[in-house]
Amino acid sequence: MPSPHDPVQYARAAGLDPDRLPRHIAVIMDGNGRWAVERGKPRVEGHLRGADVVRATVTECCKLGIDQLTLYCFSAENWKRPKAEVDFLMSLLKQYLLDERDLIRDENIRFTVIGRRDGIPDDVLAEMDHNISASAGNTGLTLCLAINYGGRTEIVDAVRKLAEEVRRGELDPSQIDEDHISGALYTAGMRDPDLLIRTAGEMRVSNYLLWQISYAELWVTPKCWPDFDVSVFRAALSDFAGRNRRFGGLANVQGAV
């Protein structure tokens, strides 16, 4: 059972307007290696510290009643890193999947993953699938991990899926619209992110959720991911609450829509 807390009261106590919180937050967790190198530590130390920050961020989202948190954990381009680092990241991911099962259960979290399965070790896939299956009936925060994920690859896979439907005579090309494309993406059935947070100060989206973030509010902090604590997270949420989201129009649109 989820821990007993009132998200509305919690948000207000944190100085946040519960009616203007983003429903879906996406995060590019950047700077783990940089954080470690700047402190004279091996890069893996940054990844270990980063895993602790993931736990704290997930917990805060549960307390605030956020609907979904999508984390960019391992990009399709990350396979280019040194083998030792990739192997460590896969080992860390497996351990995370094991360690967080109690949190997933206790906080009623629905766990899911987006990205291609190719290349991910079988033992990691097994733990991933276990968490997805075990939490399928949960109704709290949706925790989505983007693993072996690339935005362009996702769009390629969506186009192939739609092309196959056309080939089978199930879909006429003239019928294809934005809803068809959204429904063919890895994120089918999920709402688009309201807020995209990036750490480590980089001003780019790094091939992340390219279709889905069309109207997301962007918020960048110079802090590396290991230094991303609750106070920084709340600063991002507070800034989001003050934005006027027009979605291409001129009307005053509430941020929490």
HUZI-V677199 format. One record per helix or strand of 2 or more residues. SS is the DSSP state (H for helix, E for strand). FROM is the first residue (numbers start at 1). LEN is the number of residues. Records with the same first field share a line. If there is no record, write none. Layout:
# HUZI-V677199
SS = FROM-LEN + FROM-LEN
This chain:
# HUZI-V677199
H = 7-7 + 18-3 + 32-7 + 43-22 + 76-5 + 83-17 + 101-6 + 122-13 + 151-17 + 173-3 + 178-7 + 225-3 + 230-12
E = 24-5 + 68-8 + 110-5 + 142-8 + 195-4 + 217-4
